[in-house]
Amino acid sequence: MENSKKNSVYLKNTTKIKLKYTKIPNAKSLEAYTNSDSAECQESRRSTTGGIIFAYGNPVAWYLEKHGRVTGSKSEAEYVALR
């Protein structure tokens, strides 16, 4: 219950914050990019996966994930990312 209370307070206090998106000429309506890398994290040596989605040239969603296991190659990291 505490998290939902924090979320409602956050939403109430940020109603005036807005993002402005503009349609960029010649931009595709939707583009998505993703990448995986083996042992990218210097501290844990775990593989990472990240991605970003653009709508008309504007970023609308992104993510970065550190996998729970160490991979030996980029292709193995990409396989782990599919699971």
C-alpha positions as CSV (number, residue, x, y, z in Angstrom):
1,M,0.0,0.0,0.0
2,E,2.9,2.3,0.7
3,N,4.1,2.2,-2.9
4,S,0.7,3.1,-4.3
5,K,0.6,6.1,-1.9
6,K,4.0,7.3,-3.1
7,N,3.0,6.9,-6.7
8,S,-0.2,8.9,-6.2
9,V,1.7,11.7,-4.4
10,Y,4.3,11.7,-7.2
11,L,1.6,12.0,-9.9
12,K,-0.2,14.7,-8.0
13,N,2.9,16.8,-7.6
14,T,4.2,16.4,-11.2
15,T,1.0,17.3,-13.2
16,K,2.7,20.4,-14.7
17,I,5.7,18.6,-16.0
18,K,5.4,17.8,-19.7
19,L,7.4,16.3,-22.5
20,K,7.3,18.0,-25.9
21,Y,7.6,15.7,-28.9
22,T,7.9,17.1,-32.4
23,K,7.6,15.2,-35.6
24,I,11.0,15.2,-37.2
25,P,10.9,15.4,-41.0
26,N,11.7,12.1,-42.8
27,A,11.7,10.2,-39.5
28,K,10.1,6.8,-39.5
29,S,6.9,6.4,-37.5
30,L,8.4,3.8,-35.3
31,E,12.0,2.6,-34.9
32,A,13.5,0.2,-32.3
33,Y,17.1,-0.6,-31.5
34,T,18.6,-3.2,-29.2
35,N,22.0,-4.5,-28.3
36,S,23.6,-7.1,-26.0
37,D,27.2,-7.2,-24.8
38,S,29.2,-9.8,-23.0
39,A,30.9,-8.8,-19.7
40,E,30.1,-5.1,-20.2
41,C,29.7,-4.4,-16.5
42,Q,33.2,-3.9,-15.2
43,E,32.3,-4.7,-11.6
44,S,30.4,-8.0,-12.0
45,R,31.5,-9.0,-15.6
46,R,27.8,-9.8,-16.4
47,S,26.4,-9.3,-19.8
48,T,24.0,-6.4,-20.4
49,T,21.1,-5.8,-22.8
50,G,19.6,-2.4,-23.7
51,G,17.2,-1.0,-26.2
52,I,15.4,2.2,-27.2
53,I,12.2,2.9,-29.1
54,F,11.6,6.1,-31.2
55,A,8.3,7.4,-32.4
56,Y,8.8,9.9,-35.3
57,G,12.4,10.4,-34.2
58,N,11.6,11.0,-30.5
59,P,12.7,8.5,-27.8
60,V,9.6,7.2,-26.1
61,A,10.8,4.1,-24.2
62,W,14.2,2.6,-23.3
63,Y,15.6,-0.1,-21.0
64,L,18.9,-1.5,-19.7
65,E,19.2,-4.9,-18.1
66,K,22.1,-6.6,-16.4
67,H,21.8,-10.4,-16.8
68,G,22.0,-12.7,-13.8
69,R,24.9,-14.7,-15.3
70,V,28.3,-14.2,-16.9
71,T,28.5,-15.0,-20.6
72,G,31.6,-15.8,-22.5
73,S,30.8,-14.2,-25.8
74,K,28.6,-11.6,-27.5
75,S,26.5,-14.3,-29.2
76,E,25.9,-16.0,-25.9
77,A,24.9,-12.7,-24.4
78,E,22.4,-12.2,-27.2
79,Y,21.0,-15.7,-26.7
80,V,20.6,-15.0,-23.0
81,A,18.8,-11.7,-23.8
82,L,16.2,-13.7,-25.9
83,R,15.2,-15.8,-22.9
